[in-house]
Amino acid sequence: MTDPTVRCERCHKTYPAEESGCPNCLSIRRTNAVIGTTLVLLTILALGGWVGAMALL
C-alpha cells in the first residue's frame, strides 16, 4: 500500500496527494498578497493625505 501523502519541496510539510499543491504554501502566498496590497494602499493613502495637507496650507 502506498502512502497517500506528499512532502512539499518548499516548506517540507506533508499534504494529501490528491491536492494540486501544498495548502500551507498557498496560505502563505495569499497572506503575502494581502500584506502587499495593504502596504500599497496605505502608501497611496499617506501620499494623498500629504498632498491634501499641502493643498490646505
RACORPE-V133163 format. One line per field, one symbol per residue. phi: phi as a letter, one per 30 degrees, with the letter a starting at -180 (. if undefined). psi: psi as a letter, one per 20 degrees, with the letter a starting at -180 (. if undefined). burial: + if it has 16 or more other C-alpha atoms within 10 Angstrom, else -. Layout:
phi->???
psi->???
burial->???
//
This chain:
phi->.cddcbcdddciccbeddddadddddddddddddddddddddddddddddddddddd
psi->pqpjqqpphgikqqqqhiqhrphghgggggghgggggggghhgggggghggghhhh.
burial->-----+--------+------+-+---------------------------------
//
